[in-house]
Amino acid sequence: MKRFLLMAPLSLALTGCATVTVNYAPSSTMTLSGSEQLGAFKYAPGDTGKVKENQIRNTAIGNIMIDRNVGEYFKQALFDESRFVGIKMGQGPVVHGTINDFLIDDLGYSVDWTLDVTYVVDSVGGGAPCYNQQKVLKKHTAKFANAFGTLNEVVKDNIEEAFKDPAFVSCIQTTHVAAATAPPAPAPVAATTTTATPPPPQPESEAKPTAVASSPAPAADPAPVQQATPVATASTPTVDADLALAQTAANQVGCGAVKANGNSTYTAACGDYSVLISCDGGQCRPEHTIKGNSND
């Protein structure tokens, strides 16, 4: 009879055939900064068929059934506590995980609670998770403890284990991108030496480009320059050479054929007048004009 009375508070509150409505109230006194989005939390005992999706495992007589799936209940509790401590919701990395076990060992004069949850924080952009840790919370209470209050406290304490982990906080405070594996560097390519083939020589007859010098501008009002008298020279001072030189001198002044006018002088007809050409030392030069044509 005594045992029945000790078990009555928990049995009447949580066990029986009816489904119990549970409302979670956040109560953490921690303060955090960061941002997160919540994904699904799987309930492993329900997935494996040990219990129903909305059933918390217990050891005493009767079943503990709540009004929603245990995974949904825990996700809502995490949302409420995260927002309550100052985390921005609906942005940042996705937090999800698995409830490995939720056990109420209520067979006896006391109750032992076990909540085992694996928290996963995804990396922004995909790849390996930024955080993947298991948190196990164990709590011992008396039979006369407030069942609903203790249920909330066990969930809150497990969530705070994640909040206290610097690695978890770091992942929700920074935009963590999984390190991508860099592609292997390409193998070095052996350097090849290329010898330039000189162009074939151009034929000598091909014209080479000639630089064209710009013509200087003519000076204003140039003073008249006296033209030098052309002089014909010869290396051998012979009579025949003098005659040839005299003819060259006559041609240079526009006169005709020359003829001897002595030992060293020659005359050349230049229209209405003639020119006297003097030769000396292998050089011949016009000296002066002679009135009339010497050929007449």
LOKEMI-266129 format. One record per residue (C-alpha): x, y negated, z negated; chain; residue in three letters; residue number from 1. Coordinates in Angstrom, 1 decimal, decimal comma. Last residue first. Layout:
// residues N
+--------+--------+--------+------+------+-----+
!     px !     py !     pz ! unit ! code ! pos !
+--------+--------+--------+------+------+-----+
!      X !      Y !      Z !    A !  Ala ! NUM !
...
+--------+--------+--------+------+------+-----+
// end
This chain:
// residues 296
+--------+--------+--------+------+------+-----+
!     px !     py !     pz ! unit ! code ! pos !
+--------+--------+--------+------+------+-----+
!   85,1 !  -81,6 !  136,7 !    A !  Asp ! 296 !
!   85,8 !  -78,8 !  134,1 !    A !  Asn ! 295 !
!   87,0 !  -81,4 !  131,6 !    A !  Ser ! 294 !
!   83,5 !  -82,9 !  131,5 !    A !  Asn ! 293 !
!   83,6 !  -86,6 !  130,7 !    A !  Gly ! 292 !
!   84,6 !  -88,4 !  127,6 !    A !  Lys ! 291 !
!   86,8 !  -86,3 !  125,4 !    A !  Ile ! 290 !
!   85,6 !  -85,2 !  122,0 !    A !  Thr ! 289 !
!   87,8 !  -84,8 !  118,9 !    A !  His ! 288 !
!   89,9 !  -82,2 !  117,0 !    A !  Glu ! 287 !
!   88,1 !  -78,9 !  117,3 !    A !  Pro ! 286 !
!   89,9 !  -76,2 !  115,3 !    A !  Arg ! 285 !
!   92,3 !  -73,3 !  116,0 !    A !  Cys ! 284 !
!   94,3 !  -71,4 !  113,4 !    A !  Gln ! 283 !
!   97,2 !  -69,0 !  114,0 !    A !  Gly ! 282 !
!   99,8 !  -71,5 !  112,8 !    A !  Gly ! 281 !
!   98,5 !  -74,3 !  115,0 !    A !  Asp ! 280 !
!   95,8 !  -74,5 !  117,6 !    A !  Cys ! 279 !
!   94,1 !  -77,7 !  118,6 !    A !  Ser ! 278 !
!   90,7 !  -77,9 !  120,4 !    A !  Ile ! 277 !
!   89,8 !  -81,0 !  122,4 !    A !  Leu ! 276 !
!   86,1 !  -81,1 !  123,1 !    A !  Val ! 275 !
!   84,5 !  -82,1 !  126,4 !    A !  Ser ! 274 !
!   81,7 !  -84,4 !  127,3 !    A !  Tyr ! 273 !
!   78,6 !  -84,5 !  129,5 !    A !  Asp ! 272 !
!   77,7 !  -80,8 !  128,7 !    A !  Gly ! 271 !
!   80,2 !  -79,4 !  126,2 !    A !  Cys ! 270 !
!   83,2 !  -78,4 !  128,3 !    A !  Ala ! 269 !
!   86,1 !  -76,9 !  126,3 !    A !  Ala ! 268 !
!   89,6 !  -78,2 !  126,1 !    A !  Thr ! 267 !
!   92,7 !  -76,5 !  124,7 !    A !  Tyr ! 266 !
!   95,7 !  -77,5 !  122,8 !    A !  Thr ! 265 !
!   98,8 !  -75,7 !  121,6 !    A !  Ser ! 264 !
!  101,2 !  -75,6 !  124,6 !    A !  Asn ! 263 !
!   99,2 !  -77,9 !  126,8 !    A !  Gly ! 262 !
!   95,6 !  -78,3 !  127,9 !    A !  Asn ! 261 !
!   94,7 !  -74,7 !  128,2 !    A !  Ala ! 260 !
!   91,2 !  -73,8 !  129,2 !    A !  Lys ! 259 !
!   88,1 !  -73,2 !  127,1 !    A !  Val ! 258 !
!   84,8 !  -71,8 !  128,2 !    A !  Ala ! 257 !
!   81,6 !  -73,5 !  127,0 !    A !  Gly ! 256 !
!   80,7 !  -75,5 !  124,0 !    A !  Cys ! 255 !
!   78,2 !  -75,0 !  121,2 !    A !  Gly ! 254 !
!   80,4 !  -76,0 !  118,2 !    A !  Val ! 253 !
!   81,0 !  -72,4 !  117,1 !    A !  Gln ! 252 !
!   81,6 !  -71,3 !  120,7 !    A !  Asn ! 251 !
!   84,4 !  -73,8 !  121,1 !    A !  Ala ! 250 !
!   86,1 !  -72,5 !  117,9 !    A !  Ala ! 249 !
!   85,8 !  -68,9 !  119,2 !    A !  Thr ! 248 !
!   87,2 !  -70,0 !  122,6 !    A !  Gln ! 247 !
!   90,2 !  -71,6 !  120,8 !    A !  Ala ! 246 !
!   90,7 !  -68,4 !  118,8 !    A !  Leu ! 245 !
!   90,8 !  -66,4 !  122,0 !    A !  Ala ! 244 !
!   93,2 !  -68,8 !  123,7 !    A !  Leu ! 243 !
!   95,4 !  -68,9 !  120,5 !    A !  Asp ! 242 !
!   95,5 !  -65,1 !  120,5 !    A !  Ala ! 241 !
!   96,5 !  -65,0 !  124,2 !    A !  Asp ! 240 !
!   99,2 !  -67,5 !  123,5 !    A !  Val ! 239 !
!  100,5 !  -65,7 !  120,4 !    A !  Thr ! 238 !
!  100,2 !  -66,6 !  116,7 !    A !  Pro ! 237 !
!   99,4 !  -63,1 !  115,3 !    A !  Thr ! 236 !
!   97,0 !  -62,9 !  112,3 !    A !  Ser ! 235 !
!   94,5 !  -65,1 !  113,9 !    A !  Ala ! 234 !
!   92,2 !  -67,8 !  112,5 !    A !  Thr ! 233 !
!   89,2 !  -69,8 !  113,8 !    A !  Ala ! 232 !
!   88,3 !  -72,9 !  111,8 !    A !  Val ! 231 !
!   84,8 !  -74,3 !  111,6 !    A !  Pro ! 230 !
!   84,7 !  -78,0 !  110,6 !    A !  Thr ! 229 !
!   83,0 !  -78,3 !  107,3 !    A !  Ala ! 228 !
!   79,6 !  -79,8 !  107,4 !    A !  Gln ! 227 !
!   79,3 !  -83,2 !  105,6 !    A !  Gln ! 226 !
!   76,6 !  -82,9 !  103,0 !    A !  Val ! 225 !
!   73,8 !  -85,4 !  103,0 !    A !  Pro ! 224 !
!   72,4 !  -86,2 !   99,5 !    A !  Ala ! 223 !
!   69,4 !  -84,2 !   98,5 !    A !  Pro ! 222 !
!   66,1 !  -86,1 !   98,0 !    A !  Asp ! 221 !
!   64,5 !  -83,8 !   95,4 !    A !  Ala ! 220 !
!   66,3 !  -80,5 !   94,9 !    A !  Ala ! 219 !
!   64,8 !  -77,5 !   96,6 !    A !  Pro ! 218 !
!   63,2 !  -74,9 !   94,2 !    A !  Ala ! 217 !
!   65,4 !  -71,9 !   93,8 !    A !  Pro ! 216 !
!   64,4 !  -68,8 !   95,8 !    A !  Ser ! 215 !
!   63,4 !  -65,9 !   93,7 !    A !  Ser ! 214 !
!   65,8 !  -63,0 !   94,0 !    A !  Ala ! 213 !
!   64,5 !  -59,9 !   95,7 !    A !  Val ! 212 !
!   65,9 !  -56,7 !   94,3 !    A !  Ala ! 211 !
!   66,5 !  -54,2 !   97,0 !    A !  Thr ! 210 !
!   65,0 !  -50,8 !   96,9 !    A !  Pro ! 209 !
!   67,1 !  -48,2 !   98,6 !    A !  Lys ! 208 !
!   66,5 !  -47,2 !  102,2 !    A !  Ala ! 207 !
!   66,8 !  -43,6 !  103,0 !    A !  Glu ! 206 !
!   69,8 !  -43,0 !  105,3 !    A !  Ser ! 205 !
!   71,8 !  -41,5 !  102,4 !    A !  Glu ! 204 !
!   69,4 !  -38,7 !  102,0 !    A !  Pro ! 203 !
!   67,9 !  -38,5 !   98,6 !    A !  Gln ! 202 !
!   69,5 !  -36,1 !   96,2 !    A !  Pro ! 201 !
!   67,1 !  -33,3 !   94,9 !    A !  Pro ! 200 !
!   65,4 !  -34,1 !   91,6 !    A !  Pro ! 199 !
!   67,2 !  -32,9 !   88,5 !    A !  Pro ! 198 !
!   65,6 !  -29,7 !   87,0 !    A !  Thr ! 197 !
!   64,7 !  -30,4 !   83,4 !    A !  Ala ! 196 !
!   65,8 !  -27,7 !   81,0 !    A !  Thr ! 195 !
!   63,0 !  -26,5 !   78,7 !    A !  Thr ! 194 !
!   64,0 !  -25,2 !   75,4 !    A !  Thr ! 193 !
!   61,4 !  -23,0 !   73,7 !    A !  Thr ! 192 !
!   60,5 !  -23,3 !   70,0 !    A !  Ala ! 191 !
!   59,3 !  -20,1 !   68,5 !    A !  Ala ! 190 !
!   55,7 !  -20,4 !   67,4 !    A !  Val ! 189 !
!   55,1 !  -20,3 !   63,7 !    A !  Pro ! 188 !
!   52,3 !  -17,9 !   62,7 !    A !  Ala ! 187 !
!   49,0 !  -19,7 !   62,0 !    A !  Pro ! 186 !
!   48,3 !  -20,5 !   58,4 !    A !  Ala ! 185 !
!   45,8 !  -18,2 !   56,8 !    A !  Pro ! 184 !
!   42,3 !  -19,6 !   56,4 !    A !  Pro ! 183 !
!   41,7 !  -21,4 !   53,1 !    A !  Ala ! 182 !
!   39,5 !  -19,5 !   50,7 !    A !  Thr ! 181 !
!   36,8 !  -21,9 !   49,6 !    A !  Ala ! 180 !
!   36,8 !  -23,0 !   46,0 !    A !  Ala ! 179 !
!   33,3 !  -23,1 !   44,7 !    A !  Ala ! 178 !
!   32,0 !  -26,6 !   44,3 !    A !  Val ! 177 !
!   31,2 !  -27,9 !   40,9 !    A !  His ! 176 !
!   29,3 !  -31,2 !   40,8 !    A !  Thr ! 175 !
!   30,2 !  -32,1 !   37,2 !    A !  Thr ! 174 !
!   28,1 !  -32,3 !   34,0 !    A !  Gln ! 173 !
!   26,2 !  -29,0 !   34,5 !    A !  Ile ! 172 !
!   29,3 !  -26,9 !   35,0 !    A !  Cys ! 171 !
!   31,3 !  -28,6 !   32,2 !    A !  Ser ! 170 !
!   28,5 !  -28,0 !   29,7 !    A !  Val ! 169 !
!   28,5 !  -24,3 !   30,5 !    A !  Phe ! 168 !
!   32,3 !  -24,1 !   30,1 !    A !  Ala ! 167 !
!   32,2 !  -26,1 !   26,9 !    A !  Pro ! 166 !
!   29,8 !  -23,5 !   25,3 !    A !  Asp ! 165 !
!   27,7 !  -25,2 !   22,6 !    A !  Lys ! 164 !
!   24,7 !  -25,6 !   25,0 !    A !  Phe ! 163 !
!   24,9 !  -21,8 !   25,8 !    A !  Ala ! 162 !
!   24,7 !  -20,9 !   22,1 !    A !  Glu ! 161 !
!   22,0 !  -23,5 !   21,8 !    A !  Glu ! 160 !
!   19,8 !  -21,5 !   24,1 !    A !  Ile ! 159 !
!   20,1 !  -18,5 !   21,7 !    A !  Asn ! 158 !
!   19,3 !  -20,6 !   18,7 !    A !  Asp ! 157 !
!   16,1 !  -22,0 !   20,4 !    A !  Lys ! 156 !
!   14,8 !  -18,5 !   21,3 !    A !  Val ! 155 !
!   15,3 !  -17,3 !   17,8 !    A !  Val ! 154 !
!   13,7 !  -20,4 !   16,4 !    A !  Glu ! 153 !
!   10,7 !  -20,1 !   18,6 !    A !  Asn ! 152 !
!   10,1 !  -16,5 !   17,5 !    A !  Leu ! 151 !
!   10,7 !  -17,5 !   13,8 !    A !  Thr ! 150 !
!    8,1 !  -20,2 !   14,0 !    A !  Gly ! 149 !
!    5,6 !  -17,8 !   15,5 !    A !  Phe ! 148 !
!    6,3 !  -15,1 !   12,9 !    A !  Ala ! 147 !
!    6,4 !  -17,4 !    9,9 !    A !  Asn ! 146 !
!    8,4 !  -15,3 !    7,5 !    A !  Ala ! 145 !
!    6,7 !  -12,9 !    5,1 !    A !  Phe ! 144 !
!    8,5 !   -9,8 !    6,4 !    A !  Lys ! 143 !
!   11,9 !  -11,4 !    5,6 !    A !  Ala ! 142 !
!   14,3 !  -12,5 !    8,3 !    A !  Thr ! 141 !
!   17,5 !  -11,4 !   10,0 !    A !  His ! 140 !
!   18,7 !  -13,1 !   13,2 !    A !  Lys ! 139 !
!   20,8 !  -11,8 !   16,0 !    A !  Lys ! 138 !
!   21,7 !  -13,9 !   19,1 !    A !  Leu ! 137 !
!   23,6 !  -12,5 !   22,0 !    A !  Val ! 136 !
!   24,9 !  -14,8 !   24,8 !    A !  Lys ! 135 !
!   26,2 !  -13,4 !   28,0 !    A !  Gln ! 134 !
!   28,2 !  -15,6 !   30,3 !    A !  Gln ! 133 !
!   28,3 !  -16,4 !   34,0 !    A !  Asn ! 132 !
!   29,3 !  -20,0 !   34,9 !    A !  Tyr ! 131 !
!   30,5 !  -21,7 !   38,1 !    A !  Cys ! 130 !
!   29,1 !  -18,9 !   40,1 !    A !  Pro ! 129 !
!   31,1 !  -17,7 !   43,1 !    A !  Ala ! 128 !
!   30,2 !  -19,1 !   46,5 !    A !  Gly ! 127 !
!   27,4 !  -21,5 !   47,2 !    A !  Gly ! 126 !
!   27,4 !  -25,2 !   48,0 !    A !  Gly ! 125 !
!   27,0 !  -26,3 !   44,4 !    A !  Val ! 124 !
!   28,2 !  -23,5 !   42,2 !    A !  Ser ! 123 !
!   25,5 !  -21,5 !   40,4 !    A !  Asp ! 122 !
!   25,1 !  -21,6 !   36,7 !    A !  Val ! 121 !
!   24,3 !  -18,1 !   35,3 !    A !  Val ! 120 !
!   23,2 !  -17,4 !   31,7 !    A !  Tyr ! 119 !
!   23,0 !  -13,8 !   30,4 !    A !  Thr ! 118 !
!   20,5 !  -13,4 !   27,6 !    A !  Val ! 117 !
!   20,4 !  -11,0 !   24,6 !    A !  Asp ! 116 !
!   17,8 !  -11,8 !   21,9 !    A !  Leu ! 115 !
!   17,9 !   -9,6 !   18,8 !    A !  Thr ! 114 !
!   15,6 !  -10,1 !   15,8 !    A !  Trp ! 113 !
!   15,9 !   -8,0 !   12,6 !    A !  Asp ! 112 !
!   12,8 !   -8,0 !   10,4 !    A !  Val ! 111 !
!   12,6 !   -7,0 !    6,7 !    A !  Ser ! 110 !
!   10,9 !   -4,4 !    4,5 !    A !  Tyr ! 109 !
!   11,0 !   -1,7 !    7,2 !    A !  Gly ! 108 !
!   10,1 !   -1,2 !   10,9 !    A !  Leu ! 107 !
!   10,2 !   -4,8 !   12,2 !    A !  Asp ! 106 !
!   13,0 !   -4,5 !   14,6 !    A !  Asp ! 105 !
!   12,0 !   -7,2 !   17,0 !    A !  Ile ! 104 !
!   13,9 !   -6,8 !   20,3 !    A !  Leu ! 103 !
!   14,4 !   -9,0 !   23,3 !    A !  Phe ! 102 !
!   16,9 !   -7,4 !   25,7 !    A !  Asp ! 101 !
!   18,9 !   -8,2 !   28,9 !    A !  Asn ! 100 !
!   17,1 !  -11,5 !   29,5 !    A !  Ile !  99 !
!   18,6 !  -12,3 !   32,9 !    A !  Thr !  98 !
!   19,8 !  -15,5 !   34,4 !    A !  Gly !  97 !
!   19,1 !  -18,9 !   36,0 !    A !  His !  96 !
!   20,7 !  -22,4 !   36,1 !    A !  Val !  95 !
!   20,7 !  -24,2 !   39,4 !    A !  Val !  94 !
!   23,3 !  -27,0 !   39,8 !    A !  Pro !  93 !
!   22,3 !  -30,6 !   39,9 !    A !  Gly !  92 !
!   18,8 !  -32,0 !   40,0 !    A !  Gln !  91 !
!   15,3 !  -31,2 !   38,7 !    A !  Gly !  90 !
!   16,0 !  -31,9 !   35,0 !    A !  Met !  89 !
!   18,3 !  -34,4 !   33,5 !    A !  Lys !  88 !
!   19,8 !  -33,1 !   30,2 !    A !  Ile !  87 !
!   19,1 !  -35,2 !   27,1 !    A !  Gly !  86 !
!   18,6 !  -32,7 !   24,2 !    A !  Val !  85 !
!   14,8 !  -32,5 !   24,7 !    A !  Phe !  84 !
!   15,1 !  -32,1 !   28,5 !    A !  Arg !  83 !
!   17,2 !  -29,0 !   28,0 !    A !  Ser !  82 !
!   15,1 !  -27,7 !   25,1 !    A !  Glu !  81 !
!   11,9 !  -28,0 !   27,1 !    A !  Asp !  80 !
!   13,4 !  -26,4 !   30,3 !    A !  Phe !  79 !
!   15,0 !  -23,6 !   28,2 !    A !  Leu !  78 !
!   11,6 !  -22,8 !   26,6 !    A !  Ala !  77 !
!    9,9 !  -22,8 !   29,9 !    A !  Gln !  76 !
!   12,4 !  -20,3 !   31,3 !    A !  Lys !  75 !
!   12,0 !  -18,1 !   28,2 !    A !  Phe !  74 !
!    8,2 !  -17,9 !   28,6 !    A !  Tyr !  73 !
!    8,6 !  -17,2 !   32,3 !    A !  Glu !  72 !
!   11,0 !  -14,3 !   31,6 !    A !  Gly !  71 !
!    8,7 !  -13,0 !   28,9 !    A !  Val !  70 !
!    5,8 !  -12,8 !   31,3 !    A !  Asn !  69 !
!    2,8 !  -14,7 !   30,0 !    A !  Arg !  68 !
!    0,1 !  -14,5 !   27,2 !    A !  Asp !  67 !
!    2,2 !  -12,5 !   24,8 !    A !  Ile !  66 !
!    2,0 !   -8,8 !   23,9 !    A !  Met !  65 !
!    3,6 !   -7,4 !   20,8 !    A !  Ile !  64 !
!    2,6 !   -3,7 !   20,6 !    A !  Asn !  63 !
!    1,5 !   -1,8 !   17,5 !    A !  Gly !  62 !
!    3,2 !    0,3 !   14,9 !    A !  Ile !  61 !
!    6,7 !   -0,9 !   14,1 !    A !  Ala !  60 !
!    9,8 !   -0,8 !   16,4 !    A !  Thr !  59 !
!    9,3 !   -3,9 !   18,6 !    A !  Asn !  58 !
!    9,9 !   -4,7 !   22,2 !    A !  Arg !  57 !
!    8,4 !   -8,0 !   23,5 !    A !  Ile !  56 !
!    5,7 !   -7,4 !   26,1 !    A !  Gln !  55 !
!    4,7 !   -9,7 !   28,9 !    A !  Asn !  54 !
!    6,6 !   -7,8 !   31,7 !    A !  Glu !  53 !
!    5,4 !   -4,5 !   30,2 !    A !  Lys !  52 !
!    7,9 !   -2,3 !   28,4 !    A !  Val !  51 !
!   10,6 !    0,2 !   29,2 !    A !  Lys !  50 !
!    9,7 !    0,0 !   32,9 !    A !  Gly !  49 !
!   13,1 !   -1,1 !   34,1 !    A !  Thr !  48 !
!   12,0 !   -4,5 !   35,3 !    A !  Asp !  47 !
!   10,1 !   -5,1 !   31,9 !    A !  Gly !  46 !
!   13,2 !   -4,3 !   29,9 !    A !  Pro !  45 !
!   15,3 !   -6,5 !   32,2 !    A !  Ala !  44 !
!   13,3 !   -9,7 !   32,0 !    A !  Tyr !  43 !
!   14,5 !  -11,8 !   34,9 !    A !  Lys !  42 !
!   15,0 !  -15,5 !   34,4 !    A !  Phe !  41 !
!   14,1 !  -17,5 !   37,6 !    A !  Ala !  40 !
!   15,8 !  -20,8 !   38,6 !    A !  Gly !  39 !
!   16,1 !  -24,0 !   36,6 !    A !  Leu !  38 !
!   17,6 !  -27,1 !   38,0 !    A !  Gln !  37 !
!   20,4 !  -28,9 !   36,1 !    A !  Glu !  36 !
!   21,8 !  -32,2 !   35,1 !    A !  Ser !  35 !
!   24,3 !  -33,5 !   32,6 !    A !  Gly !  34 !
!   24,4 !  -35,0 !   29,1 !    A !  Ser !  33 !
!   24,0 !  -33,3 !   25,8 !    A !  Leu !  32 !
!   22,6 !  -34,1 !   22,3 !    A !  Thr !  31 !
!   22,0 !  -31,4 !   19,8 !    A !  Met !  30 !
!   19,1 !  -31,5 !   17,2 !    A !  Thr !  29 !
!   17,2 !  -28,7 !   18,9 !    A !  Ser !  28 !
!   13,5 !  -28,5 !   18,1 !    A !  Ser !  27 !
!   11,6 !  -27,7 !   21,3 !    A !  Pro !  26 !
!    8,0 !  -26,5 !   20,8 !    A !  Ala !  25 !
!    7,0 !  -23,2 !   22,5 !    A !  Tyr !  24 !
!    3,4 !  -22,2 !   22,6 !    A !  Asn !  23 !
!    2,5 !  -18,6 !   22,2 !    A !  Val !  22 !
!   -0,9 !  -17,1 !   23,0 !    A !  Thr !  21 !
!   -1,2 !  -13,5 !   21,7 !    A !  Val !  20 !
!   -2,7 !  -10,8 !   23,9 !    A !  Thr !  19 !
!   -5,1 !   -8,5 !   22,0 !    A !  Ala !  18 !
!   -4,3 !   -4,8 !   21,3 !    A !  Cys !  17 !
!   -2,3 !   -5,4 !   18,1 !    A !  Gly !  16 !
!    0,9 !   -7,0 !   17,1 !    A !  Thr !  15 !
!    2,0 !  -10,6 !   16,8 !    A !  Leu !  14 !
!    0,3 !  -12,3 !   13,9 !    A !  Ala !  13 !
!   -1,5 !   -9,5 !   12,1 !    A !  Leu !  12 !
!    1,6 !   -7,2 !   12,3 !    A !  Ser !  11 !
!    4,0 !  -10,0 !   11,2 !    A !  Leu !  10 !
!    1,9 !  -11,0 !    8,2 !    A !  Pro !   9 !
!    0,8 !   -7,5 !    7,3 !    A !  Ala !   8 !
!    4,2 !   -5,8 !    7,0 !    A !  Met !   7 !
!    4,6 !   -6,7 !    3,4 !    A !  Leu !   6 !
!    1,0 !   -5,8 !    2,6 !    A !  Leu !   5 !
!    1,3 !   -2,4 !    4,3 !    A !  Phe !   4 !
!    4,5 !   -1,6 !    2,5 !    A !  Arg !   3 !
!    2,9 !   -2,3 !   -0,8 !    A !  Lys !   2 !
!    0,0 !    0,0 !    0,0 !    A !  Met !   1 !
+--------+--------+--------+------+------+-----+
// end
